[in-house]
Amino acid sequence: MTAILIYSDQDNFALELVTAARSLGAAEVKAVTINNEEQAQVLANAGAQVLKIDNEAVVSADVAAVAAAVAQAAEKAGTDTVLLTSNRRGKELAGRLAQIMGAGCLTDVSSIKIEDGQIKCQRNALGGATVAVQTITTDKKVIAVMPRTFEAATGAGGSMEAIQVNIPAATIKLLEVKAKSGDDVDIEAAEVIVAVGQGLNDAGQLPMIEQLAKKLGGEVACSKPVATDKKWLSEERIIGLSGKNCKPKLAVLLGISGQVQFTVGIRDAKTIVSVNTDENASINTMADYILVADLHQAVADMNGKL
Ligand SMILES: Cc1cc2nc3c(=O)[nH]c(=O)nc-3n(C[C@H](O)[C@H](O)[C@H](O)COP(=O)(O)OP(=O)(O)OC[C@H]3O[C@@H](n4cnc5c(N)ncnc54)[C@H](O)[C@@H]3O)c2cc1C
């Protein structure tokens, strides 16, 4: 593997991609930054060879402009392989970048490794019921890796070089950046998750779930119907295929049956505790600890003990 170029607009994800590129045995790990001096420094400090773009025409909100800039950086870096983060913006960027580069593209990649000289990418298949290992057969490759698949890189010996890109004048003017209103919880970053499902009687019981999560130092999450049908919690807290992919150290799952669309977002948790009145609930097949009990009583008991 020669050089690999990485890009993410978020420092922590960019550092994870540096580790990903190293894991593929890249001779050189290059990172492109766009109008972000601070990130350039962070990545250089972690040992990446940073290509800095400072160009007002590359507005971060204009993914087409970002894709054009990253494509030109890849050409200057002399690399055929670009790694991105598979979040909402990263996936849009991946498609646009692959189109410009004439590259094959895979997103939602949950693991990558080199085997027989090829990059093998693991992704969910059949709605999360199974995983498939796929390879890109074109010379040029754009791969978007799920956040938190790799540890953030550390290292030394990086460098910084300013590069010029030729981007048409911006068609989007960024007027203001505002924090997202509403629930800004990041359940993907939580080390402990207390998730509720439709086994919860009503929204009036949520405070005791929140209390348990607080006592355990974690966040409250939920199955999809709790947010989308019942509207008891925000959609930011959904785990699964249509929600977030969480890898906590501890997941306490309360009144959740364990349909595959849910489990795909929690199966990488280190320890899973299931509380369910049904001893045959399918979630129990993947749980490390099973409590066959009414969740309301169990949570009250746990809150009392903790
Ligand atoms: C395309 C598609 C995408 C989807 N994406 C998602 C997704 O991202 N995330 C997701 O969660 N779902 C998703 N779903 C829905 C998914 O298929 C399930 O319907 C959903 O996960 C079920 O949620 P649940 O386990 O809370 O509810 P249920 O399946 O109704 O399970 C409730 C559980 O609570 C138990 N219970 C009942 N009372 C108690 C009690 N008092 N104490 C303890 N346990 C009790 C029951 O035994 C049961 O096991 C998706 C579906 C489709 C078709």
The ligand as an SDF file (V2000), in Angstrom:
LIG
                    3D

 53 58  0  0  0  0  0  0  0  0999 V2000
  -36.5640   -0.6640    7.9020 C   0  0  0  0  0  0  0  0  0  0  0  0
  -36.6860   -0.7600    9.3930 C   0  0  0  0  0  0  0  0  0  0  0  0
  -35.7660   -0.1100   10.1720 C   0  0  0  0  0  0  0  0  0  0  0  0
  -35.8560   -0.1810   11.5630 C   0  0  0  0  0  0  0  0  0  0  0  0
  -34.9030    0.4450   12.3000 N   0  0  0  0  0  0  0  0  0  0  0  0
  -34.9500    0.3100   13.6440 C   0  0  0  0  0  0  0  0  0  0  0  0
  -33.9280    0.8840   14.4620 C   0  0  0  0  0  0  0  0  0  0  0  0
  -33.0110    1.5400   14.0040 O   0  0  0  0  0  0  0  0  0  0  0  0
  -34.0140    0.6990   15.8000 N   0  0  0  0  0  0  0  0  0  0  0  0
  -35.0250   -0.0260   16.3820 C   0  0  0  0  0  0  0  0  0  0  0  0
  -35.0400   -0.1390   17.6160 O   0  0  0  0  0  0  0  0  0  0  0  0
  -35.9940   -0.5710   15.6420 N   0  0  0  0  0  0  0  0  0  0  0  0
  -35.9880   -0.4240   14.2930 C   0  0  0  0  0  0  0  0  0  0  0  0
  -36.9740   -0.9690   13.5470 N   0  0  0  0  0  0  0  0  0  0  0  0
  -38.1170   -1.5930   14.2700 C   0  0  0  0  0  0  0  0  0  0  0  0
  -37.7830   -2.9900   14.7610 C   0  0  0  0  0  0  0  0  0  0  0  0
  -38.0560   -3.9260   13.7390 O   0  0  0  0  0  0  0  0  0  0  0  0
  -38.6520   -3.3380   15.9970 C   0  0  0  0  0  0  0  0  0  0  0  0
  -40.0020   -3.1550   15.6800 O   0  0  0  0  0  0  0  0  0  0  0  0
  -38.3000   -2.5270   17.2320 C   0  0  0  0  0  0  0  0  0  0  0  0
  -36.9180   -2.5740   17.4660 O   0  0  0  0  0  0  0  0  0  0  0  0
  -39.0470   -3.1150   18.4390 C   0  0  0  0  0  0  0  0  0  0  0  0
  -38.8620   -2.2680   19.5300 O   0  0  0  0  0  0  0  0  0  0  0  0
  -39.0080   -2.8390   21.0140 P   0  0  0  0  0  0  0  0  0  0  0  0
  -38.0610   -3.9570   21.2240 O   0  0  0  0  0  0  0  0  0  0  0  0
  -38.9250   -1.6560   21.9180 O   0  0  0  0  0  0  0  0  0  0  0  0
  -40.5290   -3.3030   21.0660 O   0  0  0  0  0  0  0  0  0  0  0  0
  -41.1610   -4.7400   21.0840 P   0  0  0  0  0  0  0  0  0  0  0  0
  -40.6640   -5.5550   19.9710 O   0  0  0  0  0  0  0  0  0  0  0  0
  -42.6220   -4.5280   21.1980 O   0  0  0  0  0  0  0  0  0  0  0  0
  -40.6070   -5.3940   22.4140 O   0  0  0  0  0  0  0  0  0  0  0  0
  -41.0010   -5.0220   23.7120 C   0  0  0  0  0  0  0  0  0  0  0  0
  -40.3300   -5.9710   24.6760 C   0  0  0  0  0  0  0  0  0  0  0  0
  -40.6310   -5.5640   25.9860 O   0  0  0  0  0  0  0  0  0  0  0  0
  -40.8680   -6.7120   26.7860 C   0  0  0  0  0  0  0  0  0  0  0  0
  -41.6940   -6.2530   27.9090 N   0  0  0  0  0  0  0  0  0  0  0  0
  -43.0060   -5.9390   27.9060 C   0  0  0  0  0  0  0  0  0  0  0  0
  -43.3850   -5.4910   29.1250 N   0  0  0  0  0  0  0  0  0  0  0  0
  -42.2800   -5.5330   29.9070 C   0  0  0  0  0  0  0  0  0  0  0  0
  -42.0370   -5.1810   31.2650 C   0  0  0  0  0  0  0  0  0  0  0  0
  -42.9780   -4.6860   32.0390 N   0  0  0  0  0  0  0  0  0  0  0  0
  -40.7760   -5.3440   31.7140 N   0  0  0  0  0  0  0  0  0  0  0  0
  -39.7870   -5.8560   30.9530 C   0  0  0  0  0  0  0  0  0  0  0  0
  -39.9840   -6.2050   29.6630 N   0  0  0  0  0  0  0  0  0  0  0  0
  -41.2110   -6.0310   29.1510 C   0  0  0  0  0  0  0  0  0  0  0  0
  -41.5530   -7.6860   25.8600 C   0  0  0  0  0  0  0  0  0  0  0  0
  -41.3980   -9.0110   26.3240 O   0  0  0  0  0  0  0  0  0  0  0  0
  -40.7960   -7.4320   24.5590 C   0  0  0  0  0  0  0  0  0  0  0  0
  -39.6730   -8.2730   24.4520 O   0  0  0  0  0  0  0  0  0  0  0  0
  -36.9080   -0.9200   12.1710 C   0  0  0  0  0  0  0  0  0  0  0  0
  -37.8350   -1.5840   11.3590 C   0  0  0  0  0  0  0  0  0  0  0  0
  -37.7110   -1.5050    9.9890 C   0  0  0  0  0  0  0  0  0  0  0  0
  -38.7160   -2.2390    9.1510 C   0  0  0  0  0  0  0  0  0  0  0  0
  1  2  1  0
  2  3  1  0
  2 52  2  0
  3  4  2  0
  4  5  1  0
  4 50  1  0
  5  6  2  0
  6  7  1  0
  6 13  1  0
  7  8  2  0
  7  9  1  0
  9 10  1  0
 10 11  2  0
 10 12  1  0
 12 13  2  0
 13 14  1  0
 14 15  1  0
 14 50  1  0
 15 16  1  0
 16 17  1  0
 16 18  1  0
 18 19  1  0
 18 20  1  0
 20 21  1  0
 20 22  1  0
 22 23  1  0
 23 24  1  0
 24 25  2  0
 24 26  1  0
 24 27  1  0
 27 28  1  0
 28 29  2  0
 28 30  1  0
 28 31  1  0
 31 32  1  0
 32 33  1  0
 33 34  1  0
 33 48  1  0
 34 35  1  0
 35 36  1  0
 35 46  1  0
 36 37  1  0
 36 45  1  0
 37 38  2  0
 38 39  1  0
 39 40  1  0
 39 45  2  0
 40 41  1  0
 40 42  2  0
 42 43  1  0
 43 44  2  0
 44 45  1  0
 46 47  1  0
 46 48  1  0
 48 49  1  0
 50 51  2  0
 51 52  1  0
 52 53  1  0
M  END
$$$$
